[in-house]
């Protein structure tokens, strides 16, 4: 296995690990970049949840709040 130089992509990869044929097997990221990618994935997850709920009927907040208070068992 060999290690190639840094390439510029959406994700800032420090190095790639490649096999003898030059196929990428793994990527090496800095910890800061890993945290940034994790944040991006969380944001995408949030956007997907919003997209899935966009067609749900709207509910008045006061009505919803009263309903929640009556179903809470403390």
Sine and cosine of phi, psi and omega as CSV:
sin_phi,cos_phi,sin_psi,cos_psi,sin_omega,cos_omega
0.00,0.00,0.53,-0.85,0.02,-1.00
-0.80,-0.60,0.20,-0.98,0.03,-1.00
-0.85,-0.53,0.77,-0.63,-0.01,-1.00
-1.00,-0.08,0.20,-0.98,0.02,-1.00
-0.96,0.29,0.25,-0.97,0.00,-1.00
-0.87,0.49,0.67,-0.75,0.09,-1.00
-0.89,-0.46,0.50,-0.86,-0.01,-1.00
-0.99,-0.11,0.88,-0.48,0.04,-1.00
-0.64,-0.77,-0.17,-0.99,0.07,-1.00
-0.88,0.47,-0.64,0.77,0.09,-1.00
-0.99,-0.15,0.80,-0.60,-0.02,-1.00
-0.98,0.19,0.99,-0.11,-0.01,-1.00
-1.00,0.08,0.77,-0.64,0.02,-1.00
-0.96,0.28,-0.73,0.68,0.01,-1.00
-0.45,-0.89,0.40,-0.92,0.14,-0.99
-0.93,-0.37,0.59,-0.81,0.15,-0.99
-0.99,-0.15,0.80,-0.60,-0.06,-1.00
-0.83,-0.55,0.37,-0.93,0.07,-1.00
-1.00,0.00,-0.08,-1.00,-0.06,-1.00
-0.89,0.45,-0.43,0.90,0.01,-1.00
-1.00,0.04,-0.04,1.00,0.01,-1.00
1.00,0.01,0.14,0.99,0.03,-1.00
-0.98,0.21,0.70,-0.71,0.02,-1.00
-0.95,0.32,0.78,-0.63,0.01,-1.00
-0.95,-0.30,-0.54,0.84,-0.06,-1.00
-0.38,-0.92,0.31,-0.95,0.05,-1.00
-0.82,-0.57,0.60,-0.80,0.05,-1.00
-0.95,-0.32,0.84,-0.55,0.00,-1.00
-0.89,-0.45,0.50,-0.87,0.19,-0.98
-0.94,0.35,0.43,-0.90,0.00,-1.00
-0.87,0.49,-0.60,0.80,0.03,-1.00
-0.90,0.44,-0.64,0.77,0.02,-1.00
-0.93,0.37,-0.62,0.78,0.05,-1.00
-0.88,0.48,-0.67,0.74,0.04,-1.00
-0.90,0.44,-0.65,0.76,0.02,-1.00
-0.90,0.44,-0.68,0.74,0.02,-1.00
-0.90,0.43,-0.66,0.75,0.04,-1.00
-0.86,0.51,-0.69,0.72,0.03,-1.00
-0.89,0.45,-0.65,0.76,0.04,-1.00
-0.89,0.46,-0.67,0.74,0.01,-1.00
-0.92,0.40,-0.62,0.78,0.06,-1.00
-0.90,0.44,-0.65,0.76,0.05,-1.00
-0.89,0.45,-0.66,0.75,0.05,-1.00
-0.90,0.44,-0.63,0.78,0.04,-1.00
-0.89,0.46,-0.69,0.73,0.04,-1.00
-0.88,0.47,-0.69,0.73,0.01,-1.00
-0.89,0.45,-0.61,0.79,0.03,-1.00
-0.91,0.41,-0.65,0.76,0.03,-1.00
-0.89,0.45,-0.66,0.76,0.04,-1.00
-0.90,0.44,-0.71,0.70,0.00,-1.00
-0.86,0.51,-0.64,0.77,-0.01,-1.00
-0.93,0.36,-0.38,0.93,-0.06,-1.00
-0.97,-0.26,0.01,1.00,-0.11,-0.99
-0.89,0.45,-0.48,0.88,-0.03,-1.00
-1.00,-0.09,0.07,1.00,0.06,-1.00
-0.94,0.34,0.57,-0.82,0.01,-1.00
-0.91,0.41,0.58,-0.82,0.03,-1.00
-0.96,0.27,0.51,-0.86,0.03,-1.00
-0.73,-0.68,0.69,-0.72,0.03,-1.00
-0.86,0.51,0.72,-0.69,-0.07,-1.00
-0.88,0.47,-0.69,0.72,-0.02,-1.00
-0.88,0.47,-0.68,0.73,0.02,-1.00
-0.90,0.44,-0.70,0.71,0.02,-1.00
-0.88,0.48,-0.70,0.71,-0.03,-1.00
-0.88,0.47,-0.69,0.72,0.03,-1.00
-0.89,0.46,-0.67,0.74,0.01,-1.00
-0.89,0.46,-0.67,0.74,0.00,-1.00
-0.90,0.43,-0.64,0.76,-0.03,-1.00
-0.91,0.41,-0.55,0.83,-0.01,-1.00
-0.97,0.22,-0.36,0.93,-0.01,-1.00
-0.99,-0.11,-0.14,0.99,0.02,-1.00
-0.98,0.21,0.74,-0.67,0.03,-1.00
-0.90,-0.44,0.97,-0.23,-0.04,-1.00
-0.97,-0.24,0.00,0.00,0.00,0.00
